[in-house]
């Protein structure tokens, strides 16, 4: 009888732990994902948990490093996917590529509710370049996917950083973003807590 009681207790504990784990999985917020596009001549940097480029949790160089440049130049660079839906942008990588500059993308997990900054620029030996680095800040929401690409209008000499939300069917929704400055602005003191 004692043996049967012990087995029953073990099964009860296992069932309770399984239910608890399922509850934690249900309560955990869904993460967000971000796809960044790069190629030789394009610099693309992700700053996490920040709204500026001077103070951040992590700086991730998605494009523009020496290794990425050589891989893109030789056509050996590979896409890195977390399973985000394909979009018109990801399907048309060959159209973004140029001679010795294969276009590619990398996808990254984001923490929902923590602001991120994406910074991009472009320069080529042929003299094409953006006149400055372009930055955009946004706060990802739980369970949402995002995509950022630097579009260059060579005829007009205009660089534009496009930040989009990616729907489950791969359609894109333009995201309202804010430009990010280099310096972070300190949070305003709460009323009644100013300096004496």
Buried (B, 14 or more C-beta within 10 A) or exposed (E): EEEEEEEEEEEEEEEEEEEEEEEEEEEEEEBBBBBBBBBBBBBBBBBBBBBBBEEBEEEBBBBBEEEBBEBBBEEEBEEEEEEBBEBEBBEEBEEBBBEBBBBBBBBBEBBBEBBBBBBBBBEBEEEBBBEEBBBBBBBBBEEBBBBBBBBBEEEEEEBEBBBBBBEEEBEBEEBEBEEBBEEBEEEEEEEEEEEE
